Amino acid sequence: MAMQGTCLCGACSFTAELGSEGAGICHCGMCRKWSGGVYLSVDCGNSVVFGEGAPVGSYKGSDWGERVFCKTCGSSILWQTQDGNNQHVSIQCFENPASFDLGVEIFIDRKPSNYALAGDRKTMTEAEVMAMFASGAEGT
């Protein structure tokens, strides 16, 4: 199913397809600083296509991941592996972020203790996430 999204100012519009992993929550320190809170994202595989001339910037925060943002308004748009094959778009970029079921919380051991999210879902620690990437498995 094709979905359309934008940054805050609308300069970075894009289309994306919903991937197989659904939506999730990241509590790692980089995502919290980058997004201003927990990072809620939806798996879009490698399907994100930006409109022509979109002022997209990126920041390589690790040896394997990068964060994509709008150079005009600064909106956090997506996290992806540097090869672009594993894209996780902020659910806030879509018209109805409530339409995504949040199925996993990663870096759960890095979540600050002053908040908790309602509902039950799969959780993964930092070590589990890193092991998943080291094995070449897909993931947030």
Secondary structure by P-SEA (a helix, b strand, c coil): cbbbbbccccccccccccccccccccccaaaaaaaccbbbbbbcccccccccccbbbbbbccccbbbbbbccccccccccccccccccccccccccccccccccccccccccccccccbbbbbbcaaaaaaaaaaccccc
